Structure formats: C-alpha cells, structure tokens
Amino acid sequence: MAQRTRKARRGDRRIDSRTALLLLVVVVSSFAVIMGFRFQALSSAYRRYEVQYETAQKTLAAEEQRLSDLQAQQNRKQTDEDIEKAAREQLGLILPGEILLKPNQ
C-alpha cells in the first residue's frame, strides 16, 4: 500500500497532456503577440526612415542642381567679354581713351 501511495503522488506531480498542450498554446500565443507588437514598432520606424531618406534624396538632387547652375554661371563669368561687361555695368569702369557721357538729369 505504501508503494501505491508513492505512485499516486508521482502521478499528481506529472502534468497531463491537456495541461501541457494548454501551457504550450499560451506560451506560443504570448510569443506571437509580443512579436506582433515588435513588428509594428519596427514597421513604423522603417516608414519614418524611408520618409527621411526620400527627403534627403530630394534635398541632394536640389543641391546638385544648384551646384551645376553655379558652375555654369562661373564658367560664363570667366570670359574676358563678361568680365569687361560686368566692370562697365557694376563698377562704372571704362577703357583707357574712352569718354563717358552721362545724360543730363
């Protein structure tokens, strides 16, 4: 009889298959819920970074266009005729031997 009692006690400590299956379902479901929340957080962070990347790409394209325009302007300003024209218009300079006539006001 003493042996039966021991076996009965051991049987009480064992987890039956239904309880084990329920425990497994709870653990897997909890894991799935946690991973779902984590995926949602990562997805929103990815979207934010994607918007920042697109904004940076647009800014880069605008700055490259601006650089191209400035380089073209610099190339145009480096000819002798352009330098002379700018000196006449902006600084009021004249070539030696020229006479500057100003209209009466």
Order of alpha helices (4+ residues) and beta strands (2+ residues): alpha-alpha-alpha
